[in-house]
Amino acid sequence: MAYYLISYDASTEEYPDALKDIVALLFEEFDVYRIGRPVASTLLFEIDAKKWSIEAVAELINDHFNGDFGFVLSRVSYRDNENKVLIVPKQDQKLGDNFDDVLEELKDDGRICER
């Protein structure tokens, strides 16, 4: 398993559903094990690094969104029994207020499963 971090620059005026579409893609394509709450336009998520290289993840995201917005993807760290990653963001809570609503809407639409 590995943690990946995606930062994207989709404006809410030009692409109001960017957060919902990115989260849906991550769950639909990469079998996300964990996902963090968004900090502005940045998400931390955990997927199987043996199955998905950072290049493959970036290519699929780029192909799916076809240049609708720019993004930066980073592999933060591997997680195993000895080395755990602890990331505690300092954020404006209002920036992610609708995240629970986004997850519920995606679950209701059948785009992501209950986890």
C-alpha positions in Angstrom: 0.0 0.0 0.0 1.1 3.6 -0.6 -0.3 7.0 0.1 -0.7 9.3 -2.9 -1.5 13.0 -2.8 -3.3 14.8 -5.6 -3.6 18.6 -5.9 -5.7 20.0 -8.6 -6.5 23.4 -9.9 -10.2 23.2 -11.0 -12.0 26.3 -10.1 -15.5 26.0 -8.6 -16.8 28.4 -11.3 -15.5 26.5 -14.3 -15.7 22.9 -12.8 -18.1 22.9 -9.8 -18.2 19.1 -9.6 -14.4 18.6 -9.7 -14.2 17.2 -6.1 -17.0 14.8 -6.7 -15.7 13.6 -10.0 -12.1 13.1 -8.7 -13.3 11.1 -5.7 -15.6 9.0 -7.8 -12.7 8.2 -10.3 -10.4 7.3 -7.4 -12.9 4.8 -6.0 -14.1 3.5 -9.4 -10.6 2.9 -10.9 -8.1 2.4 -8.0 -9.9 0.5 -5.2 -9.1 3.2 -2.6 -8.4 1.8 0.9 -8.4 5.1 2.6 -9.1 8.7 1.6 -8.5 11.9 3.7 -10.7 14.9 3.9 -9.9 17.5 1.3 -7.6 20.4 2.2 -8.6 23.1 -0.3 -8.0 21.2 -3.6 -5.8 18.5 -2.3 -6.7 14.9 -1.4 -4.6 12.1 0.3 -5.6 8.6 -0.7 -4.2 5.1 -0.2 -4.1 2.5 -3.0 -2.1 -0.7 -3.9 1.3 0.6 -5.1 2.2 -2.9 -6.5 -0.9 -2.7 -8.7 -0.7 1.0 -9.6 2.5 2.9 -10.4 2.4 6.7 -10.0 2.7 7.0 -13.8 -0.3 4.7 -14.4 -2.4 6.7 -11.9 -1.5 10.0 -13.5 -2.1 8.7 -17.0 -5.6 7.4 -16.1 -6.5 10.7 -14.3 -5.2 12.8 -17.3 -7.1 10.6 -19.8 -10.3 10.7 -17.9 -10.4 14.4 -17.4 -8.9 15.2 -20.8 -7.2 18.3 -19.7 -10.2 19.9 -17.9 -7.8 21.0 -15.2 -4.2 20.7 -14.2 -3.0 18.5 -11.3 0.0 17.3 -9.4 0.2 13.7 -8.2 2.8 12.6 -5.6 3.5 9.3 -3.9 3.8 10.3 -0.3 5.0 7.1 1.4 4.7 3.4 1.6 2.8 2.2 4.6 3.8 -1.1 6.3 4.0 -2.5 9.8 7.1 -0.5 10.7 6.7 2.8 8.9 3.4 4.6 9.3 2.7 8.0 7.8 1.0 10.6 9.9 -0.3 13.7 8.1 -2.3 16.2 10.1 -3.4 19.1 7.9 -4.1 22.6 9.2 -7.1 23.8 7.2 -10.0 26.1 7.0 -12.8 23.7 7.9 -15.3 25.4 5.6 -13.3 24.3 2.5 -14.3 20.7 3.0 -17.8 21.2 4.5 -19.6 19.5 1.6 -17.3 16.4 1.5 -19.8 14.3 3.5 -22.6 15.3 1.1 -20.4 14.5 -1.9 -19.7 11.0 -0.5 -23.4 10.4 0.3 -24.4 11.5 -3.2 -21.9 9.2 -4.8 -23.0 6.3 -2.6 -26.7 7.0 -3.5 -25.7 7.1 -7.2 -23.9 3.8 -6.8 -20.6 5.3 -8.0 -18.8 4.3 -4.8 -19.5 1.6 -2.2 -20.0 1.9 1.5 -16.6 1.8 3.3 
